[in-house]
Amino acid sequence: MAAEIIAPQDVQASRAKRGRYDRLIGPLLLSPSVIALAIFVYGFIGMTVWISLSNWDTARMNLSLADPLLSVYDKLFNMTRFQINIRNTLIFTVFFLLLAVGLGLLFAVLLDQHIPGNALFRNVFLFPYALSFVVTGVAWRWIFNPETGLNLLMDVLGVNWFLGLFGAGPFAPKWITDPRVMGDLANIIPLPDGIKAQLGFPMAMLPVIIAAVWQLSGFAMAMYLSGLAAISDEVREAAALDGASTFQLYRDIIIPLLKPITISTMIILGHVSLKIFDLVFAMSGRGPGYATEVPGIFMFDKTFKVLEYNTGAAASVVMLVLVSLVIVPYLARSMKEV
């Protein structure tokens, strides 16, 4: 049987038809996700912004715009309680990032030395990341404030019991029930008088920071381990030939090479800390005098308990802006590098 001869023009027509089909099928496959994203993300963001500018401060819906338009935000930022929330968020974010990233790097460097029990320690450090913030908050609340009277075992597992073994019982810290605010940053940071009074380190926030670091330093460790695995052995061998010690190798060569990992880790953990809710809520709630309250808890109270929907929405928008200040520059930089 003679082979069928296909004309060149038919081949070109077939290719053109297939190209039109490929250009059509892509948008069709993506359209459900795009529509869902537009409605349930950007649409709801727009609705939240509108509510934050409205007069809806009771159970009865009222979407009419406030006069003046930004009066809800003016009220929000002049609330002492919300100023304390912002202070707590910033303090929590700074100390949490420094400790989590620092410990993650330290653990990764130690494991990179192939110490005995490397696999065991890797799993031990990473295991807390598998837990939810609620579980972590409840567990660490028992550790820092175990005097519940529920049972003897729970009462002897706390930090204060351990400190009491060294004679610090009468002077043991109050931890999450401590209302003190240490330090005065008002003389360092020039801010309006209404905000200056809220600056300082709330002692009740310290246990929350420790719990968050315990859970997420393993994530930072895993990020750094992936970066260390990507560094070739030739780099280490060249440094050894030049007479560099192990400390100099990590300080001058390896850690600078891990800068992209450091930035990515800080961005990921930073956005987690800025919108933190469940860990603080489960561990200490508002704390004494709002010492541990964050905007997420404030928003929850105003929206679902007090039913001031516009104030709760305004707090949500502020949280969105804080997270955007961290995420958007990183995304813009990443897109430029592509």
N, C-alpha and C positions, 0 to 999 in steps of 0.2 A: 504494500500500500504506500503510495507516495506521501511524503510528509507534507503537512499543510503549511503553506507559506503565509506568514502574517505580515501585512504591509507595515512599514515604519510609521505611517500616519495613524494606524490603528493602535500601535504600541503607545504612541504619544497621547492619544485620546484616552487610553486606559489609565495611563499614569496620571493624567490631569484629573480624571474622574476619581481615582483613588485619593489624590491629594485633597480634593474638595471634601471627600468623605472623612479623611483624617482631621481636617480643620473643623469639621462639624461635630464629630463624635467627642472631641476633647471638651468643648464647652458644655455639651449635653451631659457628660459624665460629672462635670464639676458643678453644674448648676444647682443640684439639691443642696450641696454643702455651702455654696455661696449664698443661696437664699436663706438657709438656716442661720448662717453667720450674720447676715445682714439684719435678720429679725431678732434673734435671740442674744446677740452680742451688741452690735452697734445700735439697733433699735431700742433695746432696753437701756443702754447707756444714755441715749438721747432722752428717753422717757424719765430717767433718773435726774438728769440735768434740769428738765422742765419742772419736775416736782420740787426740786430744790429752789426754784425761783418762784414757786407758787404760794398760795395762802392755805395750803392743805395742812393744817395743824390740829385737826380733830378727826374723829372716826368718820365723819361725813366728808366725802370727796369734794374738793374745791380746787380745780386746776387753773383758776384765774391767777394771772401773774401779780406778784406782790408789788407794792409801790412804796418806796423805790425798789427797783428790780433786785438789787443785791442786799436787801435788808435782812434776809435770812442768814447770809454769810457774815454780815456785819454783827448780827446777834451771836452767831456761832463763835467767831473769833474773839469776842469780848466776854465769853463765858469762861470763868476761872477753871471750871471742870474740863473744858475742852483744851485749854492751854496746858493743863496738867497732862492730858492725854498725849498731846504733841510732844511734850517734854519726855514722857515715858517712852514713846515710840522712838525718838531720836537716840536717847540713852541706850535703850535696849538694842537698837540696830548697830550702834557704834561698838559697844562692848561685845555683842554677840558675833559680829563679823570678825573682829580682831582675834577673839579667842577661838572661834570655830575654824577659821582659815589657818591660824597659827598652829593649833593642835593638829589639824588635818595634814599640814605640811610636815610637822614633826613626826607624826605616825608614819607617813608615807616614806620619809627619809630613813627611818629606823627599819621599816619593812624592806626597803630597797637594799639594805645591808645584808639581807638574807640571814637574819638572826634565827636562832633555834625556835621552833614553833611558829614559823612565819605564817603558815596557813591558818593556824588556830587564832593567832592575834588578829589576822586580817578579818576573820569572821566575827570575832568578838567586837572589834571596833565598828564594823559595818552593821551589826545586828540591830542596834537601836534605831537605825534609819528605817527599818521595816515596821516599826511601831507607829501607831497614830499619835497625834499630839494629845488627844484626850487620855489615852493610856499613860503616856509619859507624864502628863500633868497630875493625874490622880496618884501615880506611884511616887513622884517626887514631893507631892503635898504630904503624903504619909512620912516620907523620910525627914522633911524639914519641920513638920508639926505633927508628931505621932501621938501626942498625949490625948488620945480619943477615949480611952477607957474601954475600948472594945475587947481587947485581950492583951495578955502579957507579952506575947510575941511581937505584936505591932508596936507596943510601947518601948521595946528595947532595940528596935531597928533604926531609930532615928539618929540624926547627926548629933543632937544634944546629948543623947545617952552616951555616944562615943566620946564626946568632949568631957562628959562627967567622969569618965574613967581617969582623966588626967587632972581632975580637981576643978574643972571649969563649970561645974553644975550651976552654982548660984549666979554665975556671970554668963551663962549660955545666951547666945543671941536669940531674939524673938523671930527672926527670919520673916516669913510672909505676914506676920502680924505686927511687924515693927513699923510705926508711923513716921519715923524720923526721915528727914531729908538732909543729907550730908553735903557740905560744901556750899559755896555761893558763887555761881558763875556770873552773877549780875554785874560784877566789876570787870569781867573779862569781855563779855559780849554786849555791845551797846544796843539794847532793845527798849521798846516803850515800857513805861513804869508798870503797866498792867501785866506785862509778861515777865518782867524781871523777877517778880516775887515767886515765880513758879520754877525758877532754875535751881538745879542742885541734883544730887544723886539720891533717889529714894531707896532706902535700905531694903524695903520689901521686894524691890525688883531684882535684887541679887540672886535669890534662889531661882527665879524664873529664867534669868540669863544662864545660870549653871545647867538647868534642865534642858534648855534649848541647845546649848553647846554640846551636852552629852549626846543628844539625839542626832545632831547634824554634822558634828565634826567627822564622823565616819563617812559621810557623803563627800566632804572636802577631801578626805584621805583617798577615796576611790578616784576622784578627779585627778589628784596629783599622781597617783599610781599609774593612771593611763598616760599621763604626760611623761613620766619617767620611763615607761616602757617604750615610748617613741624616740627617746634619745639613744643614738647609736653607740655601740661599744667603742667605736673609733674615737669618739670625743673623750671618753674616760681614759683610753689608752694614751692619747696624745697628751692629756693633762698629766698622767703619771710619768711619761717620758720627760716632761718639762720640770719634773720634781715637785708638782703640786701635791699638798697633803689632802686627805679626805675632806677636811673642813674647807680648805681653799677651793677644792673641786666643786663642792656644793655652793659655797658662797659666791664665787666669781664666775662660775660657768653654768651649772645645772639650774640653780634657782632663777637667774636671769632668763634662761631659756624657757622656764615655766611661766613666764609673765602672762601669755595668753590664757593659760589655765587659771591663774590667779584672778584675772579679770572676769572670766566666765563664772568662776565659783562665787566671787563676790556679787556679781549681778544676780545670779540665781538665789543665793541666800539673802541678799539684800531685799529682793522683792518679796520673799517669804516673810522676813521680819517686819517689813512696813505694813503688811496686811495681816499680821498675826492676830488670832482671835481664840481658837480652841485651846491652845496650851495655857494661855493666861486665864481664860474663863474656867477651865477645869482645875487649875492649880490654886489660884488665889482670888479669882473674880476681880472685883474693883480694888481690893486691898483696903487697908485703913486710910481714910481720907483720900480715896482714889489713887493711892500710891502705886498701884499696878494696873490701873485701867488704861486701855488703849482705845483708839478711835473705833475699832471693830466692836468692842463692847458698848461704847457710847452709842453707836449707830443702832445696835440691837435693842438697847433700852428705849431710845427715842422712837424707834419705828414700831416695835411690837409690844411695848409695855405702856409708854406714855401716849403713843399714837400721834406724835408730832412728826408726821411723814415728811414734811419739808425739811425739818432740821436733820432727821435721819438721812435723807437723801443728800443733803449738803455735806454731811460728814462722809458719806460714801464717795462723793465727788472729790473731796479733799484727799481721801485715800487713793483714789484713782490717779490724781495728779502727782502725788508723792511717788507712786510706783512708776508712773510714766517718766518722771525725771530720772529714774534709774534705767528703765528699759529702752526708751526711745533713742537716747544718744548711742547706746550700745548697738541697737539694730541699725541705726544710720551708719555707724562706722563699719559694721559688718557688710552692709550692702555696698559701701564704697570699695571694700577690699575684694569683692567678688569680681 
